[in-house]
Structure formats: C-alpha cells, structure tokens
Amino acid sequence: MAINYDEIMQLQSSGNPFSYTDRDTMLYALGVGFGRDPLNEAELPFVYENGLRTIPTLSTVVAWGSAIMGRTGINYLYVLHGEQRLTVHKPLPVAAQLLADERVTGAFDKGKDKGAFVIIEKTLRLKDTGEKLCTLSATTVARGDGGFGGPKEGAPEPHALPTRAPDLVQDCDTRPDQAFLYALSGDRNPLHRDPRVAKMAGFPRPILHGLCTYGTACRAIVSTVCKYDANRIAGFDARFSAPVFPGETIATQIWIDGNVVSFRSKVKERDVVVINNGKCTLSS
C-alpha cells in the first residue's frame, strides 16, 4: 500500500475518548526526570499528589496512539518521528476525561529516494465541556514513501536558533532504566527496551523515546526559565535529530528573547545534537 495524496488529505477522526488519572500525571513526570532529588521541594508538586501540577508535554501521552495513522498507507518499517509541535490553549488538569480529534494537515513528497513528510494534528478537549486544552502536531518522516506525487514544498519551516552563545545550559541526567519507566506512559515500542530489537533496527542498544527527550528538554526550561511555573508555557516545538541512549546526560542550550525561548539539546557524553530548532513560547 502506498500513499494516495487525495485520500490521505481527507483522513480525520473525532471524538475518540481517553482518560488519565493523577497517577498517570505523576508517572509521566518521573519518566522525564522530575523528582530525581526527593529533597528538591520545587519539583515535589510534579510528582506528589499534595498540590499536584502538570507539565505541558504530558499532553503527548494522555491520548496515546493515532486513530488515523494506520490508514495513511505509509511503510512502518521506515518511519521516524521528525518533529513535534504543541500549542497550549489551557493547562492540563491533573486528571481528566478527554476527547481527541485528529486530521492530516499535510503530506509532502520529497522524492522517490528521499521519502515523504506526513503531518497529523490532534486536538484534545475536555469530555464534559468540549473546552480545548491543546493542539498537537506531529511530523512523521516516511523514508520509504517518496514519489507518491504530492507537493514538494509547504512543510513547516524549522525555527532558526540565535547565532550568539546560549544564555544558559541546563544538564538533565537520564537513568539507565529511563526507557522502561517512560514506556509505562504509553509508548511500549520494544525498540526502547529490547536489545535484540534495537540491534535489528541498527542500534548497538535500546534508545530512549524521542518524546522522552522532548519532555526532558521541557523539564530543563521549566526548571530554569520558568522557575517551575509550567503554566507559563504556551507552545513547545522541536525537531528530532538523533537518538539518546538511556543513562546519557541531555544538555539543553537555551536562548531567551522576550516570550520566545529557543533551545537545542545535546548528549553531553558524545557532543551530538539530539533535539534541534526548539522553540518554547511563553505566555505574556
């Protein structure tokens, strides 16, 4: 099965029910590294039910999965998560019943030997009121699906990072068992936990989930620029560029320009950029 441009652009699904509890909220925060120091009282509200708070990237797991991705026609053997974008309409509650609406917003043909980009937008809203909480937009790089005849141009342009030295750098450690903990929030792809599967995919050992790295970058900004007020974040966009191996240190370089915080994350041990062209938008 191959991508049919006219059909893929019509794909949509609405009203898919999801729910999460305060346990899921705390588990996600632990999965991206909050609570590492149990005496850090600034992080306690993200991992403890007494005064519990959410972080915006929790939205990437509370309605895990896609109702339409399997109908796109892409070859799953050759897919990568290329970009993740998040627009916050209202901070996530610590527990909620949700409805998720999805649609394909773009399919771009980069050429037969260069693959394709497929962009799926998901909006989360409260089940009882219909109030929108956030909009997620994920770009899938379908390496085996180029040449289907769709448009070549028009995909979102990456955010340009400042050329000056970063204003600050925040190191966030990851645990050797980090992927096992993060997988409990929804993404149980064995690539991240099974050494045999990782080797079949061409990696020397299991790699950390890209969205765990994304959440860790958010943790870096929440703990520095936002001074642990995660509700200041109104948008969080990033491009994935390389995998992290659990146990490595993610060093996030941060540039602050008014309400726009640019960021890039590197693995400290290998000096490899793992998240690039990051843009965090702060509320006024």
TIMAR-929171 format. One record per residue (C-alpha): residue in one letter; x, y, z; residue number from 0. Coordinates in steps of 0.001 Angstrom, whole numbers, plus 500000, padded with zeros to 6 digits. Example, Ala and Ser with C-alpha at 12.3 -4.5 7.8 and 13.67 -1.06 7.14 Angstrom:
BEGIN
<site rest="A" x="512300" y="495500" z="507800" nr="0"/>
<site rest="S" x="513670" y="498940" z="507140" nr="1"/>
This chain:
BEGIN
<site rest="M" x="500000" y="500000" z="500000" nr="0"/>
<site rest="A" x="501326" y="503445" z="499090" nr="1"/>
<site rest="I" x="500311" y="506984" z="499909" nr="2"/>
<site rest="N" x="497385" y="508287" z="497869" nr="3"/>
<site rest="Y" x="497519" y="512067" z="498230" nr="4"/>
<site rest="D" x="493824" y="512792" z="497680" nr="5"/>
<site rest="E" x="492813" y="510092" z="500162" nr="6"/>
<site rest="I" x="495366" y="510882" z="502859" nr="7"/>
<site rest="M" x="494357" y="514557" z="502948" nr="8"/>
<site rest="Q" x="490779" y="513524" z="503751" nr="9"/>
<site rest="L" x="491709" y="511414" z="506766" nr="10"/>
<site rest="Q" x="490198" y="512537" z="510035" nr="11"/>
<site rest="S" x="488638" y="511166" z="513183" nr="12"/>
<site rest="S" x="486771" y="512908" z="516001" nr="13"/>
<site rest="G" x="485508" y="512266" z="519496" nr="14"/>
<site rest="N" x="487938" y="509499" z="520436" nr="15"/>
<site rest="P" x="487670" y="509022" z="524239" nr="16"/>
<site rest="F" x="490667" y="508940" z="526582" nr="17"/>
<site rest="S" x="491166" y="509397" z="530296" nr="18"/>
<site rest="Y" x="494045" y="509747" z="532713" nr="19"/>
<site rest="T" x="494437" y="509985" z="536469" nr="20"/>
<site rest="D" x="496754" y="511725" z="538897" nr="21"/>
<site rest="R" x="498811" y="508527" z="538888" nr="22"/>
<site rest="D" x="499466" y="508959" z="535154" nr="23"/>
<site rest="T" x="500435" y="512592" z="535722" nr="24"/>
<site rest="M" x="502991" y="511674" z="538379" nr="25"/>
<site rest="L" x="504316" y="508701" z="536395" nr="26"/>
<site rest="Y" x="504954" y="510880" z="533341" nr="27"/>
<site rest="A" x="506813" y="513490" z="535395" nr="28"/>
<site rest="L" x="509020" y="510758" z="536862" nr="29"/>
<site rest="G" x="509552" y="509394" z="533340" nr="30"/>
<site rest="V" x="511075" y="512677" z="532123" nr="31"/>
<site rest="G" x="513237" y="513108" z="535215" nr="32"/>
<site rest="F" x="511312" y="515162" z="537741" nr="33"/>
<site rest="G" x="511750" y="514118" z="541355" nr="34"/>
<site rest="R" x="515282" y="512844" z="540908" nr="35"/>
<site rest="D" x="516221" y="514644" z="544130" nr="36"/>
<site rest="P" x="513477" y="513840" z="546676" nr="37"/>
<site rest="L" x="514544" y="516844" z="548771" nr="38"/>
<site rest="N" x="514028" y="519321" z="545923" nr="39"/>
<site rest="E" x="510803" y="520945" z="547081" nr="40"/>
<site rest="A" x="510411" y="522870" z="543824" nr="41"/>
<site rest="E" x="509909" y="519590" z="541919" nr="42"/>
<site rest="L" x="507731" y="517905" z="544548" nr="43"/>
<site rest="P" x="504438" y="519299" z="543139" nr="44"/>
<site rest="F" x="505032" y="517436" z="539843" nr="45"/>
<site rest="V" x="505478" y="514004" z="541451" nr="46"/>
<site rest="Y" x="503383" y="514180" z="544627" nr="47"/>
<site rest="E" x="499602" y="514259" z="544929" nr="48"/>
<site rest="N" x="499663" y="517002" z="547578" nr="49"/>
<site rest="G" x="499347" y="520116" z="545373" nr="50"/>
<site rest="L" x="499972" y="518174" z="542144" nr="51"/>
<site rest="R" x="500696" y="520123" z="538925" nr="52"/>
<site rest="T" x="501092" y="519122" z="535286" nr="53"/>
<site rest="I" x="503718" y="519971" z="532695" nr="54"/>
<site rest="P" x="502549" y="520760" z="529146" nr="55"/>
<site rest="T" x="504343" y="517874" z="527412" nr="56"/>
<site rest="L" x="502156" y="515452" z="529390" nr="57"/>
<site rest="S" x="499734" y="516091" z="526521" nr="58"/>
<site rest="T" x="501848" y="513859" z="524251" nr="59"/>
<site rest="V" x="500920" y="510729" z="526236" nr="60"/>
<site rest="V" x="497440" y="511239" z="527742" nr="61"/>
<site rest="A" x="495768" y="510354" z="524409" nr="62"/>
<site rest="W" x="498460" y="507970" z="523191" nr="63"/>
<site rest="G" x="498169" y="506470" z="519717" nr="64"/>
<site rest="S" x="496548" y="507568" z="516478" nr="65"/>
<site rest="A" x="493161" y="506676" z="515062" nr="66"/>
<site rest="I" x="494217" y="507527" z="511504" nr="67"/>
<site rest="M" x="497949" y="506810" z="511148" nr="68"/>
<site rest="G" x="497301" y="503205" z="510135" nr="69"/>
<site rest="R" x="495168" y="504437" z="507224" nr="70"/>
<site rest="T" x="497841" y="506703" z="505694" nr="71"/>
<site rest="G" x="499443" y="503973" z="503572" nr="72"/>
<site rest="I" x="502987" y="504587" z="504848" nr="73"/>
<site rest="N" x="505533" y="501801" z="505320" nr="74"/>
<site rest="Y" x="506040" y="501477" z="509081" nr="75"/>
<site rest="L" x="509441" y="499827" z="508673" nr="76"/>
<site rest="Y" x="510944" y="503130" z="507563" nr="77"/>
<site rest="V" x="509299" y="505788" z="509715" nr="78"/>
<site rest="L" x="510867" y="508318" z="512070" nr="79"/>
<site rest="H" x="509318" y="510941" z="514338" nr="80"/>
<site rest="G" x="510671" y="514097" z="512728" nr="81"/>
<site rest="E" x="509069" y="516981" z="514604" nr="82"/>
<site rest="Q" x="506687" y="517611" z="517481" nr="83"/>
<site rest="R" x="504747" y="520824" z="517995" nr="84"/>
<site rest="L" x="502448" y="521784" z="520858" nr="85"/>
<site rest="T" x="500079" y="524719" z="521326" nr="86"/>
<site rest="V" x="498607" y="525075" z="524809" nr="87"/>
<site rest="H" x="495084" y="526527" z="524985" nr="88"/>
<site rest="K" x="494585" y="525774" z="528669" nr="89"/>
<site rest="P" x="496845" y="523966" z="531179" nr="90"/>
<site rest="L" x="496084" y="520267" z="531514" nr="91"/>
<site rest="P" x="494174" y="519222" z="534631" nr="92"/>
<site rest="V" x="495930" y="516678" z="536855" nr="93"/>
<site rest="A" x="493257" y="514138" z="535825" nr="94"/>
<site rest="A" x="490583" y="514298" z="533158" nr="95"/>
<site rest="Q" x="488319" y="512577" z="530679" nr="96"/>
<site rest="L" x="489163" y="513726" z="527167" nr="97"/>
<site rest="L" x="488015" y="513609" z="523578" nr="98"/>
<site rest="A" x="490621" y="513672" z="520802" nr="99"/>
<site rest="D" x="490089" y="514909" z="517253" nr="100"/>
<site rest="E" x="492655" y="514092" z="514537" nr="101"/>
<site rest="R" x="493260" y="515104" z="510949" nr="102"/>
<site rest="V" x="496031" y="515016" z="508371" nr="103"/>
<site rest="T" x="497170" y="518577" z="507700" nr="104"/>
<site rest="G" x="499964" y="517877" z="505222" nr="105"/>
<site rest="A" x="501657" y="515227" z="503086" nr="106"/>
<site rest="F" x="504819" y="516309" z="501275" nr="107"/>
<site rest="D" x="506723" y="514327" z="498663" nr="108"/>
<site rest="K" x="510488" y="514783" z="498902" nr="109"/>
<site rest="G" x="511253" y="512417" z="496012" nr="110"/>
<site rest="K" x="511369" y="508666" z="495399" nr="111"/>
<site rest="D" x="514680" y="508199" z="497185" nr="112"/>
<site rest="K" x="514147" y="510907" z="499812" nr="113"/>
<site rest="G" x="510868" y="509891" z="501423" nr="114"/>
<site rest="A" x="507830" y="511889" z="502500" nr="115"/>
<site rest="F" x="506602" y="514021" z="505390" nr="116"/>
<site rest="V" x="503148" y="513352" z="506849" nr="117"/>
<site rest="I" x="501735" y="515800" z="509413" nr="118"/>
<site rest="I" x="498921" y="514783" z="511744" nr="119"/>
<site rest="E" x="497222" y="517282" z="514027" nr="120"/>
<site rest="K" x="495477" y="516165" z="517213" nr="121"/>
<site rest="T" x="493295" y="518416" z="519369" nr="122"/>
<site rest="L" x="492476" y="517427" z="522949" nr="123"/>
<site rest="R" x="489325" y="518730" z="524617" nr="124"/>
<site rest="L" x="487500" y="518079" z="527871" nr="125"/>
<site rest="K" x="484755" y="515482" z="527508" nr="126"/>
<site rest="D" x="482189" y="517240" z="529713" nr="127"/>
<site rest="T" x="482520" y="520791" z="528363" nr="128"/>
<site rest="G" x="484221" y="520432" z="524964" nr="129"/>
<site rest="E" x="486772" y="523065" z="526020" nr="130"/>
<site rest="K" x="490019" y="522804" z="524035" nr="131"/>
<site rest="L" x="493132" y="522064" z="526079" nr="132"/>
<site rest="C" x="495854" y="521807" z="523444" nr="133"/>
<site rest="T" x="496717" y="521090" z="519834" nr="134"/>
<site rest="L" x="499494" y="518643" z="518990" nr="135"/>
<site rest="S" x="501115" y="518417" z="515571" nr="136"/>
<site rest="A" x="503490" y="515583" z="514743" nr="137"/>
<site rest="T" x="505575" y="515211" z="511597" nr="138"/>
<site rest="T" x="506336" y="511646" z="510560" nr="139"/>
<site rest="V" x="509275" y="511122" z="508221" nr="140"/>
<site rest="A" x="508212" y="508241" z="505961" nr="141"/>
<site rest="R" x="511568" y="507293" z="504461" nr="142"/>
<site rest="G" x="510147" y="504618" z="502176" nr="143"/>
<site rest="D" x="507212" y="506526" z="500727" nr="144"/>
<site rest="G" x="508631" y="509245" z="498479" nr="145"/>
<site rest="G" x="507499" y="509576" z="494896" nr="146"/>
<site rest="F" x="503735" y="509435" z="495521" nr="147"/>
<site rest="G" x="503082" y="512650" z="493612" nr="148"/>
<site rest="G" x="502219" y="515062" z="496391" nr="149"/>
<site rest="P" x="503512" y="518631" z="496788" nr="150"/>
<site rest="K" x="507228" y="519024" z="497439" nr="151"/>
<site rest="E" x="507064" y="522359" z="499255" nr="152"/>
<site rest="G" x="504973" y="523812" z="502041" nr="153"/>
<site rest="A" x="506058" y="521830" z="505110" nr="154"/>
<site rest="P" x="506615" y="523952" z="508248" nr="155"/>
<site rest="E" x="510000" y="525636" z="508339" nr="156"/>
<site rest="P" x="512224" y="524891" z="511354" nr="157"/>
<site rest="H" x="512687" y="527605" z="513957" nr="158"/>
<site rest="A" x="516001" y="529430" z="513470" nr="159"/>
<site rest="L" x="518212" y="529442" z="516554" nr="160"/>
<site rest="P" x="520095" y="532590" z="517579" nr="161"/>
<site rest="T" x="523708" y="532771" z="516409" nr="162"/>
<site rest="R" x="525031" y="534037" z="519758" nr="163"/>
<site rest="A" x="526209" y="531817" z="522579" nr="164"/>
<site rest="P" x="523365" y="530346" z="524657" nr="165"/>
<site rest="D" x="522181" y="532350" z="527637" nr="166"/>
<site rest="L" x="522283" y="529236" z="529789" nr="167"/>
<site rest="V" x="522784" y="525481" z="529573" nr="168"/>
<site rest="Q" x="520866" y="523034" z="531754" nr="169"/>
<site rest="D" x="522107" y="519464" z="532208" nr="170"/>
<site rest="C" x="519488" y="516760" z="532800" nr="171"/>
<site rest="D" x="520634" y="513254" z="533551" nr="172"/>
<site rest="T" x="518792" y="510169" z="532331" nr="173"/>
<site rest="R" x="518790" y="506840" z="534137" nr="174"/>
<site rest="P" x="519924" y="503564" z="532507" nr="175"/>
<site rest="D" x="516370" y="502273" z="533090" nr="176"/>
<site rest="Q" x="514680" y="505501" z="531942" nr="177"/>
<site rest="A" x="513034" y="503939" z="528871" nr="178"/>
<site rest="F" x="511375" y="501243" z="530988" nr="179"/>
<site rest="L" x="509867" y="503905" z="533237" nr="180"/>
<site rest="Y" x="508783" y="506175" z="530375" nr="181"/>
<site rest="A" x="507218" y="503270" z="528438" nr="182"/>
<site rest="L" x="504613" y="502939" z="531191" nr="183"/>
<site rest="S" x="503152" y="506256" z="529990" nr="184"/>
<site rest="G" x="502054" y="504685" z="526706" nr="185"/>
<site rest="D" x="504795" y="504046" z="524126" nr="186"/>
<site rest="R" x="505754" y="500379" z="524547" nr="187"/>
<site rest="N" x="507753" y="500074" z="521343" nr="188"/>
<site rest="P" x="510313" y="497306" z="522078" nr="189"/>
<site rest="L" x="512984" y="499329" z="520258" nr="190"/>
<site rest="H" x="513411" y="501244" z="523503" nr="191"/>
<site rest="R" x="513745" y="498228" z="525822" nr="192"/>
<site rest="D" x="514677" y="495047" z="523956" nr="193"/>
<site rest="P" x="518384" y="494772" z="522955" nr="194"/>
<site rest="R" x="517591" y="492281" z="520181" nr="195"/>
<site rest="V" x="515025" y="494586" z="518571" nr="196"/>
<site rest="A" x="517403" y="497546" z="518869" nr="197"/>
<site rest="K" x="520159" y="495613" z="517074" nr="198"/>
<site rest="M" x="517730" y="494592" z="514317" nr="199"/>
<site rest="A" x="516994" y="498308" z="513853" nr="200"/>
<site rest="G" x="520713" y="499110" z="513587" nr="201"/>
<site rest="F" x="521395" y="500414" z="517092" nr="202"/>
<site rest="P" x="524003" y="498950" z="519469" nr="203"/>
<site rest="R" x="521477" y="499034" z="522320" nr="204"/>
<site rest="P" x="517955" y="500340" z="523044" nr="205"/>
<site rest="I" x="517427" y="504053" z="522512" nr="206"/>
<site rest="L" x="515393" y="506486" z="524588" nr="207"/>
<site rest="H" x="511974" y="507509" z="523290" nr="208"/>
<site rest="G" x="512195" y="510738" z="521302" nr="209"/>
<site rest="L" x="509233" y="512151" z="523202" nr="210"/>
<site rest="C" x="511031" y="511381" z="526467" nr="211"/>
<site rest="T" x="513920" y="513537" z="525239" nr="212"/>
<site rest="Y" x="511333" y="516170" z="524250" nr="213"/>
<site rest="G" x="509830" y="516070" z="527742" nr="214"/>
<site rest="T" x="513288" y="516272" z="529295" nr="215"/>
<site rest="A" x="514003" y="519437" z="527301" nr="216"/>
<site rest="C" x="510749" y="520854" z="528638" nr="217"/>
<site rest="R" x="511876" y="519911" z="532146" nr="218"/>
<site rest="A" x="515086" y="521883" z="531549" nr="219"/>
<site rest="I" x="513153" y="525036" z="530622" nr="220"/>
<site rest="V" x="510520" y="524624" z="533346" nr="221"/>
<site rest="S" x="513248" y="524334" z="535989" nr="222"/>
<site rest="T" x="515234" y="527362" z="534785" nr="223"/>
<site rest="V" x="513456" y="529972" z="532666" nr="224"/>
<site rest="C" x="510002" y="529275" z="534134" nr="225"/>
<site rest="K" x="511205" y="528830" z="537730" nr="226"/>
<site rest="Y" x="508923" y="525767" z="537948" nr="227"/>
<site rest="D" x="505811" y="527622" z="536790" nr="228"/>
<site rest="A" x="504993" y="525251" z="533933" nr="229"/>
<site rest="N" x="501770" y="527130" z="533150" nr="230"/>
<site rest="R" x="503892" y="529871" z="531573" nr="231"/>
<site rest="I" x="504492" y="527644" z="528541" nr="232"/>
<site rest="A" x="502074" y="528366" z="525680" nr="233"/>
<site rest="G" x="503895" y="526450" z="522942" nr="234"/>
<site rest="F" x="506667" y="523883" z="522657" nr="235"/>
<site rest="D" x="508065" y="522887" z="519251" nr="236"/>
<site rest="A" x="511131" y="520817" z="518400" nr="237"/>
<site rest="R" x="512825" y="518796" z="515677" nr="238"/>
<site rest="F" x="514352" y="515385" z="516458" nr="239"/>
<site rest="S" x="517836" y="514908" z="515048" nr="240"/>
<site rest="A" x="519488" y="511924" z="516796" nr="241"/>
<site rest="P" x="518691" y="509323" z="519472" nr="242"/>
<site rest="V" x="519725" y="509310" z="523128" nr="243"/>
<site rest="F" x="520923" y="506182" z="524895" nr="244"/>
<site rest="P" x="519442" y="505791" z="528395" nr="245"/>
<site rest="G" x="521980" y="506838" z="531014" nr="246"/>
<site rest="E" x="523371" y="509736" z="528970" nr="247"/>
<site rest="T" x="523200" y="513397" z="530009" nr="248"/>
<site rest="I" x="520989" y="515731" z="527958" nr="249"/>
<site rest="A" x="522440" y="519246" z="527963" nr="250"/>
<site rest="T" x="519869" y="521798" z="526769" nr="251"/>
<site rest="Q" x="521191" y="525082" z="525424" nr="252"/>
<site rest="I" x="518730" y="527929" z="525989" nr="253"/>
<site rest="W" x="518359" y="531385" z="524426" nr="254"/>
<site rest="I" x="515847" y="533856" z="525915" nr="255"/>
<site rest="D" x="514345" y="536606" z="523740" nr="256"/>
<site rest="G" x="511266" y="538030" z="525413" nr="257"/>
<site rest="N" x="508494" y="535461" z="525314" nr="258"/>
<site rest="V" x="510378" y="533243" z="522830" nr="259"/>
<site rest="V" x="512791" y="530730" z="524306" nr="260"/>
<site rest="S" x="514923" y="528950" z="521704" nr="261"/>
<site rest="F" x="516593" y="525678" z="522622" nr="262"/>
<site rest="R" x="518785" y="522854" z="521378" nr="263"/>
<site rest="S" x="519647" y="519655" z="523255" nr="264"/>
<site rest="K" x="522888" y="517701" z="523025" nr="265"/>
<site rest="V" x="524117" y="514474" z="524529" nr="266"/>
<site rest="K" x="526950" y="515649" z="526723" nr="267"/>
<site rest="E" x="528970" y="512436" z="526530" nr="268"/>
<site rest="R" x="529050" y="512318" z="522708" nr="269"/>
<site rest="D" x="528527" y="516011" z="521806" nr="270"/>
<site rest="V" x="525669" y="515013" z="519473" nr="271"/>
<site rest="V" x="522626" y="517229" z="518840" nr="272"/>
<site rest="V" x="519503" y="515217" z="519642" nr="273"/>
<site rest="I" x="516870" y="517983" z="519523" nr="274"/>
<site rest="N" x="517294" y="520985" z="517253" nr="275"/>
<site rest="N" x="515424" y="524153" z="516251" nr="276"/>
<site rest="G" x="513487" y="524194" z="519510" nr="277"/>
<site rest="K" x="511003" y="526985" z="520190" nr="278"/>
<site rest="C" x="509226" y="527437" z="523509" nr="279"/>
<site rest="T" x="506653" y="530229" z="523565" nr="280"/>
<site rest="L" x="505832" y="531775" z="526923" nr="281"/>
<site rest="S" x="502515" y="533365" z="527824" nr="282"/>
<site rest="S" x="502553" y="537141" z="528211" nr="283"/>
